[in-house]
Amino acid sequence: MNFHSVTSRPWWPWAKRIGVAGFLAFVLFMLVHEARTIDWPEVFATMRDYPLGVVCLAAALAWTSHLIYSTFDLVGRHYTAHPLRPGSVMAITFVSYAFNLNLGTVVGALAMRVRLYTRLGLEAPVIARVVGLSMLTNWLGYCLLAGLAFAFWPVPMPPDWHLGTVALRVLGGALVLASLGYLALCAFSKRREFSVRGHEIALPNLRLACVQLVISCANWSVMGATMYVLLQGQVAYPVALGVLLIGAISGLMSRVPAGLGVLEAVFIALLSPPLSTTTLIAAILTYRAVYYWAPLAVATLVYLAMEVNAKKLAARTVDDAGARGQQLQPSC
């Protein structure tokens, strides 16, 4: 019996849901169990003792990161030549990113984008290409930065993780090669179109691929700087960035919304000692406040405003598309 025959059985979707639910229940149990061991009054006292300048700088960096990420879908706008205005595209990207961080990829990166882009008049194939390119942009920069961090500034792994420094360096080198391989493919591949699940995907040119890499690296770098500021220089910046990158992929693999508890567990496992658990939990909760929760509150208001004005924005898109078509027509 092969894997395909199992997944085609009528009971498979229910078994998959039960398995995921069981895994999430186990994770929740472990989070509650670990949370009971933390001295929460001391954590909150540490948070209250943060210098105002540190919190303000971290918040400024967090909003800078969100602004950078909001440009990701502009790459898709250029790639597909769709008529939505840049401001609308950035608003949709900001909203989807904030919801993605807090509620998961299915709700944020996918459902929210599809909902808003559809309401503003884009067709499904265009939306698929924009979303796909945006996700590729995000992980392209991740591969390069994580690869460099793992290769040159490897964080000592706990013994029970069974991943030594040498293995981490090898993984880092592979990630760097993957990001550079994408650039080489965009630059030299003679085949420019590929079919993925019935969707035709054309490789962007090298210039656009370089833009993807630059803005993604900038975003992840600023995310790392936000955590570095909140740790108040107690660890080197490459270490703070490397641990954050490990926490990001761990949270994604766990399927826990917002990686709740996963990011905390990674930082405690890798940085305690030399830092205390109290210091790390306080830093991560403050990070969540300035990077996750505050942008989500603003994104909710932006989303509601876009829903209310969807018809007006869609009409504007049609007008812009018509004007662009007239400009492209040759004069008599």
For each residue, the residues with C-beta under 8 A, 3 or more apart:
1: 5 6
2: 5 6
3: 6 7
4: 7 8
5: 1 2 8 9
6: 1 2 3 9 12
7: 3 4 12
8: 4 5 12
9: 5 6 12
10: 13
11: 14 15
12: 6 7 8 9 15 16
13: 10 16 17
14: 11 17 18
15: 11 12 18 19
16: 12 13 19 20
17: 13 14 20 21
18: 14 15 21 22
19: 15 16 22 23
20: 16 17 23 24 255
21: 17 18 24 25
22: 18 19 25 26
23: 19 20 26 27 255
24: 20 21 27 28 255 256
25: 21 22 28 29
26: 22 23 29 30
27: 23 24 30 31 254 256 261 262
28: 24 25 31 32
29: 25 26 32 33
30: 26 27 33 34 261
31: 27 28 34 35 260 261
32: 28 29 35 36
33: 29 30 36 37
34: 30 31 37 38 261 265
35: 31 32 38 261
36: 32 33
37: 33 34
38: 34 35 43 277 278 281
39: 42 43 278
40: 43 44
41: 44 45
42: 39 45 46 278
43: 38 39 40 46 47 278 281 282 285
44: 40 41 47 48 282
45: 41 42 48 49
46: 42 43 49 50 278 279 282
47: 43 44 50 282 285 286
48: 44 45
49: 45 46
50: 46 47 54 55 230 282 286
51: 54 55
52: 55 56
53: 56 57
54: 50 51 57 58 229 230 232
55: 50 51 52 58 59 286 290
56: 52 53 59 60
57: 53 54 60 61 229
58: 54 55 61 62 226 229 230 286 287 290
59: 55 56 62 63 290 294
60: 56 57 63 64
61: 57 58 64 65 222 225 226 229
62: 58 59 65 66 226 287 290 291 294 295
63: 59 60 66 67 295
64: 60 61 67 68 222
65: 61 62 68 69 219 222 223 226 291
66: 62 63 69 70 94 97 98 295
67: 63 64 70 71 94
68: 64 65 71 215 218 219 222
69: 65 66 72 93 94 97 138 219
70: 66 67 73 90 91 93 94 97
71: 67 68 74 75 90 93 215
72: 69 75 76 93 134 137 138 215 216
73: 70 76 77 89 90 92 93 113 130 134
74: 71 77 78 86 89 90 93
75: 71 72 78 79 133 134 137 204 208 211 212 215
76: 72 73 79 80 82 89 129 130 131 133 134
77: 73 74 80 81 82 84 86 89 130
78: 74 75 81 208
79: 75 76 129 130 133 204 208
80: 76 77 126 129 130
81: 77 78
82: 76 77 122 126 130
83: 317 318 320 321 324
84: 77 88 89 117 120 121 122 317 320
85: 88 89 316 317 320
86: 74 77 89 90
87: 90 91
88: 84 85 91 92 120 306 313 317
89: 73 74 76 77 84 85 86 92 93
90: 70 71 73 74 86 87 93 94
91: 70 87 88 94 95 302 306
92: 73 88 89 95 96 112 113 116 117 120 306
93: 69 70 71 72 73 74 89 90 96 97 113 134
94: 66 67 69 70 90 91 97 98 295 299 302
95: 91 92 98 99 112 116 299 302 303 306
96: 92 93 99 100 108 109 112 113 116
97: 66 69 70 93 94 100 101 108 109 295 299
98: 66 94 95 101 102 108 292 295 296 298 299
99: 95 96 102 103 107 108 112 296 299 303
100: 96 97 103 104 105 107 108 109 112
101: 97 98 108 258 291 292 295 296
102: 98 99 108 257 258 292 293 296
103: 99 100 107 108 257 258
104: 100 107 108 255 257 258
105: 100 108 109 110 252
106: 109 110 111
107: 99 100 103 104 110 111 112
108: 96 97 98 99 100 101 102 103 104 105 111 112
109: 96 97 100 105 106 112 113 131 134 135
110: 105 106 107 113 114 131
111: 106 107 108 114 115
112: 92 95 96 99 100 107 108 109 115 116 303
113: 73 92 93 96 109 110 116 117 127 130 131
114: 110 111 117 118 124 127 131
115: 111 112 118 119
116: 92 95 96 112 113 119 120 303 306 310
117: 84 92 113 114 120 122 126 127 130
118: 114 115 121 122 124 127
119: 115 116 306 307 310 313 314
120: 84 88 92 116 117 310 313 314 317
121: 84 118 314 317 318
122: 82 84 117 118 126 127 130
123: 126 127
124: 114 118 127 128
125: 128 129 199
126: 80 82 117 122 123 129 130
127: 113 114 117 118 122 123 124 130 131
128: 124 125 131 132 199
129: 76 79 80 125 126 132 133 199 201
130: 73 76 77 79 80 82 113 117 122 126 127 133 134
131: 76 109 110 113 114 127 128 134 135
132: 128 129 135 136 199 201
133: 75 76 79 129 130 136 137 204 212
134: 72 73 75 76 93 109 130 131 137 138
135: 109 131 132 138 139
136: 132 133 139 140 212
137: 72 75 133 134 140 141 212 215 216
138: 69 72 134 135 141 142 216 219
139: 135 136 142 143 216
140: 136 137 143 144 179 182 212 213 216
141: 137 138 144 145 179 212 213 214 215 216 217 218 219 220
142: 138 139 145 146 216 220 245 248 249
143: 139 140 146 147 175 176 178 179
144: 140 141 147 148 175 176 179 180 213 216 217
145: 141 142 148 149 217 220 221 224 241 245
146: 142 143 149 150 172 175 242 245 246 249
147: 143 144 150 151 171 172 173 174 175 176 177 178 179
148: 144 145 151 152 172 176
149: 145 146 152 153 154 172 238 241 242 245
150: 146 147 153 154 168 169 171 172 175 242
151: 147 148 154 169 172 173 176
152: 148 149 172 238
153: 149 150 236 238 239 242
154: 149 150 151 165 168 169 172 242
155: 168 239 242 243 246 270
156: 165 270
157: 161 163 164 165 168 270
158: 161 269 270
159: 162
160:
161: 157 158 269
162: 159
163: 157 167 168
164: 157 167 168
165: 154 156 157 168 169
166: 169 170
167: 163 164 170 171
168: 150 154 155 157 163 164 165 171 172
169: 150 151 154 165 166 172 173
170: 166 167 173 174
171: 147 150 167 168 174 175
172: 146 147 148 149 150 151 152 154 168 169 175 176
173: 147 151 169 170 176 177
174: 147 170 171 177 178
175: 143 144 146 147 150 171 172 178 179
176: 143 144 147 148 151 172 173 179 180
177: 147 173 174 180 181
178: 143 147 174 175 181 182
179: 140 141 143 144 147 175 176 182 183 213
180: 144 176 177 183 184
181: 177 178 184 185
182: 140 178 179 185 186 209
183: 179 180 186 187 206 209 210 213
184: 180 181 187 188
185: 181 182 188 189 203
186: 182 183 189 203 204 205 206 208 209
187: 183 184 206 209
188: 184 185
189: 185 186 192 203
190:
191: 194
192: 189 202 203
193: 200 201 202 203
194: 191 200 201 202 203
195: 198 199 200 201
196: 199 201
197:
198: 195
199: 125 128 129 132 195 196
200: 193 194 195
201: 129 132 193 194 195 196
202: 192 193 194
203: 185 186 189 192 193 194
204: 75 79 133 186 208 209 212
205: 186 208 209
206: 183 186 187 209 210
207: 210 211
208: 75 78 79 186 204 205 211 212
209: 182 183 186 187 204 205 206 212 213
210: 183 206 207 213 214
211: 75 207 208 214 215
212: 75 133 136 137 140 141 204 208 209 215 216
213: 140 141 144 179 183 209 210 216 217
214: 141 210 211 217 218
215: 68 71 72 75 137 141 211 212 218 219
216: 72 137 138 139 140 141 142 144 212 213 219 220
217: 141 144 145 213 214 220 221
218: 68 141 214 215 221 222
219: 65 68 69 138 141 215 216 222 223
220: 141 142 145 216 217 223 224 241 245
221: 145 217 218 224 225 241
222: 61 64 65 68 218 219 225 226
223: 65 219 220 226 227 241 244 291
224: 145 220 221 227 228 237 240 241 244 245
225: 61 221 222 228 229 237 241
226: 58 61 62 65 222 223 229 230 287 290 291
227: 223 224 230 231 240 241 243 244 283 284 287
228: 224 225 231 233 235 237 240 241
229: 54 57 58 61 225 226 232
230: 50 54 58 226 227 283 286 287
231: 227 228 234 235 240 275 279 283
232: 54 229
233: 228
234: 231 274 275 279
235: 228 231 239 240 271 274 275
236: 153 239 240
237: 224 225 228 240 241
238: 149 152 153 241 242
239: 153 155 235 236 242 243 271
240: 224 227 228 231 235 236 237 243 244
241: 145 149 220 221 223 224 225 227 228 237 238 244 245
242: 146 149 150 153 154 155 238 239 245 246
243: 155 227 239 240 246 247 266 267 270 271
244: 223 224 227 240 241 247 248 263
245: 142 145 146 149 220 224 241 242 248 249
246: 146 155 242 243 249 250 266 270
247: 243 244 250 251 259 262 263 266 267
248: 142 244 245 251 252 259 263
249: 142 146 245 246 252 253
250: 246 247 253 254 259 262 263 265 266
251: 247 248 254 256 258 259 262 263
252: 105 248 249 255 259
253: 249 250
254: 27 250 251 259 262
255: 20 23 24 104 252
256: 24 27 251 259 260 261 262
257: 102 103 104 260
258: 101 102 103 104 251 288 292
259: 247 248 250 251 252 254 256 262 263
260: 31 256 257 263
261: 27 30 31 34 35 256 264 265
262: 27 247 250 251 254 256 259 265 266
263: 244 247 248 250 251 259 260 266 267 284
264: 261 267 268 280 281 284
265: 34 250 261 262 268 269
266: 243 246 247 250 262 263 269 270
267: 243 247 263 264 270 271 272 280 283 284
268: 264 265 271 272 277 280 281
269: 158 161 265 266 272
270: 155 156 157 158 243 246 266 267
271: 235 239 243 267 268 274 275 280
272: 267 268 269 275 276 277 280
273: 276
274: 234 235 271
275: 231 234 235 271 272 279 280
276: 272 273 279 280
277: 38 268 272 280 281
278: 38 39 42 43 46 281 282
279: 46 231 234 275 276 282 283
280: 264 267 268 271 272 275 276 277 283 284
281: 38 43 264 268 277 278 284 285
282: 43 44 46 47 50 278 279 285 286
283: 227 230 231 267 279 280 286 287
284: 227 263 264 267 280 281 287 288
285: 43 47 281 282 288 289
286: 47 50 55 58 230 282 283 289 290
287: 58 62 226 227 230 283 284 290 291 292
288: 258 284 285 291 292 293
289: 285 286 292 293 294
290: 55 58 59 62 226 286 287 293 294
291: 62 65 101 223 226 287 288 294 295
292: 98 101 102 258 287 288 289 295 296
293: 102 288 289 290 296 297
294: 59 62 289 290 291 297 298
295: 62 63 66 94 97 98 101 291 292 298 299
296: 98 99 101 102 292 293 299 300
297: 293 294 300 301
298: 98 294 295 301 302
299: 94 95 97 98 99 295 296 302 303
300: 296 297 303 304
301: 297 298 304 305
302: 91 94 95 298 299 305 306
303: 95 99 112 116 299 300 306 307
304: 300 301 307 308
305: 301 302 308 309
306: 88 91 92 95 116 119 302 303 309 310 313
307: 119 303 304 310
308: 304 305
309: 305 306 312 313
310: 116 119 120 306 307 313 314
311: 314 315
312: 309 315 316
313: 88 119 120 306 309 310 316 317
314: 119 120 121 310 311 317 318
315: 311 312 318 319
316: 85 312 313 319 320
317: 83 84 85 88 120 121 313 314 320 321
318: 83 121 314 315 321 322
319: 315 316 322 323
320: 83 84 85 316 317 323 324
321: 83 317 318 324 325
322: 318 319 325 326
323: 319 320 326 327
324: 83 320 321 327 328
325: 321 322 328 329
326: 322 323 329
327: 323 324
328: 324 325
329: 325 326
330:
331:
332:
